[in-house]
Amino acid sequence: MSLEAERLINHVYQMDCLELMKQMPDETVSMILTDPPYGISYQNQFTNQRHLVLEGDSGIPYERFASESYRILRGNSHAYFFTRYDCYPYHYECLKQAGFSVKNCMVIEKGTIGGIGDLKGSFANNAEWIIFCQKGRRVFNRTTLLENKKKEGTQFHRGREPSKKYKTRFNACWFGEEYPKSTYNSMWQKKNQIYHPTIKNVECLSWLIQISSLPGELIFDGFMGTGSTALAALLTGRNYLGAEIDPGYFQIIGKRLQQQI
Ligand SMILES: C[S@@+](CC[C@H](N)C(=O)[O-])C[C@H]1O[C@@H](n2cnc3c(N)ncnc32)[C@H](O)[C@@H]1O
């Protein structure tokens, strides 16, 4: 049985993402921006505010998730899947097998450096990874997100177009002052009383949404967590659809969308 059209627009369901996807007709959404559990149990030992172990951290059926993602996405559209260096080979393979063309692995600086893992024998993880995929081909939007350092109209090579005021091509690595960070730090979480072990920065998601979709289009995230993707879609004039299985996080989504934090 498939969901009627009006139940697909601006809803987050408290349910298993794969159950929701099963009820969605083919080619329903214009962009996928999602942050699935990585299949590793995460627990930060070095904070007073301990996070719960996330649902799905023993692993989701990624092959099925990848092929359902391909099916529900419209032709000529973009999909972004957060991942981790050690899950990347498997996730990459599943997404390729599902039919996606994998265009980049983006690396985006975190807002905080993780204090987990082998603190004396490994590098601190200061970035998030995203597998950027296309179904068919879609070109990036012209945005006003980032100004070019070079003066507008400068011609560097004969025969080439003069430079534009705003960047039309972004780097795959987002580091430094000019780019938004990928996560909120613990100070933000404390100030807003919103706690989640892997909460993403809404501004970063908003940039990706503005680069890859148009106002009014439908953005899908099957693993909403605290609802960052839904909020980013709302703030950029897009529609959202998705799921979150955990009742506690599901409640936070309602609060965030209402208060826009
Ligand atoms: C990596 S977190 C997403 C965090 C989110 N990006 C944010 O900014 O808050 C993944 C979320 O997926 C949820 N989850 C795990 N398995 C799920 C499933 N089968 N269906 C829906 N949600 C699930 C977890 O409870 C967790 O909150």
The ligand as a Tripos MOL2 file, in Angstrom:
@<TRIPOS>MOLECULE
LIG
   27    29     1     0     0
SMALL
NO_CHARGES

@<TRIPOS>ATOM
      1 C1         23.4090    9.2400   12.6800 C.3       1 LIG1
      2 S1         21.9040    9.6200   13.4830 S.3       1 LIG1
      3 C2         21.2190   11.0140   12.6020 C.3       1 LIG1
      4 C3         21.4440   12.3360   13.3060 C.3       1 LIG1
      5 C4         20.8590   13.5210   12.5540 C.3       1 LIG1
      6 N1         21.5700   13.7530   11.3180 N.3       1 LIG1
      7 C5         20.8380   14.8070   13.3960 C.2       1 LIG1
      8 O1         21.4090   15.8140   12.9680 O.co2     1 LIG1
      9 O2         20.2480   14.7990   14.4770 O.co2     1 LIG1
     10 C6         20.9200    8.2820   12.9460 C.3       1 LIG1
     11 C7         19.5210    8.2350   13.5470 C.3       1 LIG1
     12 O3         18.8150    7.1590   12.9290 O.3       1 LIG1
     13 C8         17.9330    6.5800   13.8890 C.3       1 LIG1
     14 N2         17.6180    5.2220   13.3880 N.ar      1 LIG1
     15 C9         18.3300    4.0770   13.5340 C.ar      1 LIG1
     16 N3         17.7560    3.0610   12.8730 N.ar      1 LIG1
     17 C10        16.6540    3.5760   12.2670 C.ar      1 LIG1
     18 C11        15.6650    3.0380   11.4130 C.ar      1 LIG1
     19 N4         15.6860    1.7500   11.0560 N.pl3     1 LIG1
     20 N5         14.6930    3.8580   10.9390 N.ar      1 LIG1
     21 C12        14.6510    5.1800   11.3110 C.ar      1 LIG1
     22 N6         15.5640    5.7460   12.1280 N.ar      1 LIG1
     23 C13        16.5590    4.9700   12.5970 C.ar      1 LIG1
     24 C14        18.7050    6.6470   15.2010 C.3       1 LIG1
     25 O4         17.8190    6.6410   16.3040 O.3       1 LIG1
     26 C15        19.4870    7.9630   15.0420 C.3       1 LIG1
     27 O5         18.8440    9.0350   15.7090 O.3       1 LIG1
@<TRIPOS>BOND
     1     1     2 1
     2     2     3 1
     3     2    10 1
     4     3     4 1
     5     4     5 1
     6     5     6 1
     7     5     7 1
     8     7     8 2
     9     7     9 1
    10    10    11 1
    11    11    12 1
    12    11    26 1
    13    12    13 1
    14    13    14 1
    15    13    24 1
    16    14    15 ar
    17    14    23 ar
    18    15    16 ar
    19    16    17 ar
    20    17    18 ar
    21    17    23 ar
    22    18    19 1
    23    18    20 ar
    24    20    21 ar
    25    21    22 ar
    26    22    23 ar
    27    24    25 1
    28    24    26 1
    29    26    27 1
@<TRIPOS>SUBSTRUCTURE
     1 LIG1         1 GROUP 0 **** ****
